[in-house]
Amino acid sequence: MTMVESFVKERNDALFSLDRRKIEAYLVKHGDKECLQEPDTVFWTGVFTAICNIQGAPIEVVARAHIWLSENGRSISS
């Protein structure tokens, strides 16, 4: 597995888990300590927007992201 493939797998495993602690651990590992202080709405807006922009993301995870973004008045970028 190449370094890029490994990075993408690690990112996807974290984001697609929809587990805030797992996602935060991934983000902190890659230099984003501010995520620990983000309010839920800001945190999940970033996570779900990122998920919507990952080509090949699981359909059910993307659907959940779209629903959450819509219900929370956020625009959906994909």
For each residue, the residues with C-beta under 8 A, 3 or more apart:
1: 5 6 9
2: 5 6
3: 6 7
4: 7 8
5: 1 2 8 9
6: 1 2 3 9 10
7: 3 4 10 11
8: 4 5 11 12
9: 1 5 6 12 13
10: 6 7 13 14 26
11: 7 8 14 15 26
12: 8 9 15 16 54 57
13: 9 10 16 17 22
14: 10 11 17 19 22 23 25 26 27
15: 11 12 18 23 26 47 50 51 54
16: 12 13 51 57 58 61
17: 13 14 22 23
18: 15 23 47 61 64
19: 14 22 23
20: 23 24 43
21: 24 25
22: 13 14 17 19 25 26
23: 14 15 17 18 19 20 26 27 35 47
24: 20 21 27 28 35 36
25: 14 21 22 28 29
26: 10 11 14 15 22 23 29 30
27: 14 23 24 30 31 32 35
28: 24 25 31 32 33 35 36
29: 25 26
30: 26 27
31: 27 28
32: 27 28 35
33: 28 36
34: 37 38
35: 23 24 27 28 32 38 43
36: 24 28 33
37: 34
38: 34 35 42 43 46
39: 42 43
40: 43 44
41: 44 45 72
42: 38 39 45 46
43: 20 35 38 39 40 46 47
44: 40 41 47 48 68 72
45: 41 42 48 49 69 72 74
46: 38 42 43 49 50
47: 15 18 23 43 44 50 51 65
48: 44 45 51 52 64 65 66 68 69 74
49: 45 46 52 53 65 69 74 76 77
50: 15 46 47 53 54
51: 15 16 47 48 54 57 61 62 65
52: 48 49 57 62 65 66 69 76 77 78
53: 49 50 77 78
54: 12 15 50 51 57
55:
56:
57: 12 16 51 52 54 61 62
58: 16 61 62
59: 62 63
60: 63 64
61: 16 18 51 57 58 64 65
62: 51 52 57 58 59 65 66 78
63: 59 60 66 67
64: 18 48 60 61 67 68
65: 47 48 49 51 52 61 62 68 69
66: 48 52 62 63 69 70 76
67: 63 64 70 71
68: 44 48 64 65 71 72
69: 45 48 49 52 65 66 72 74 75 76
70: 66 67 73 74 76
71: 67 68
72: 41 44 45 68 69
73: 70
74: 45 48 49 69 70
75: 69
76: 49 52 66 69 70
77: 49 52 53
78: 52 53 62
